[in-house]
Amino acid sequence: MSDTNVVVMDQWSSVVAGLSPLHHVDKTLQNLSSTAVQLRENALLGHLVLRGDKSSGLGVALERVTGLSLPDVLLSTVKGEFVIRWVSPDEWLLTLPIEQAFTIECALRAEMTGHFAIVNVSGGQTILLLSGSQALNVLKKSTPYDVHECNFPIGKVVTSVFAKTQALLRRCDERQWELVVRRSFADYLWLWLSEAGREYGVTLS
């Protein structure tokens, strides 16, 4: 550990033993077995917020530890179950299997120097996956950001307003979108997207 004044806690047992932010949601509501819009939670992943300046060696450390390259502005990089997203000029979000989060955090800390921060926020947010032929129309009803494919190619990431909350939005492929949302707003955003998809028929899972 490069900084002996930092206490790092393994959150795997506490997060996995707990419940998903949306464990209470009635997923049979409005379930029409539709392929037009599908909404599900990608729950209980490890979430690491990485921050660093040029002196921190974050890019080099990330590649050595995970094999991922640091994405450019408004982009993401994927390798297997590891995804890193650009958030701001000195901030990125790394998601990965929760059981590996502690090991990866420690390995990154050992590789990095200078001014940096790594914060495990696994228990504080979750991911919603919106997919289907009408997923784009649901997003158009939900956010003011231009999500047309000409402006939002696969791999792009932005933080945008969704109704009365916000989320980190990433385009996973042609018909699937990922929304990273704070735990306290997960229920709100789930219900909003469920209602927005109702006119097309929506499958909740």
Secondary structure, 3 states (H helix, E strand, C coil): CCCCCCCCCCCHHHHHHCCCCCCCCCCCCCECCCCCEEEEEECCEEEEEEEECHHHCHHHHHHHHHCCCCCCCCEEEEECCEEEEEEECCEEEEEEEHHHHHHHHHHHHHHCCCCEEEEECHHHEEEEEEECCCHHHHHHHHCCCCCCCCCCCCCEEEEEEECCEEEEEEECCCCEEEEEEEHHHHHHHHHHHHHHCHHHCEEEC
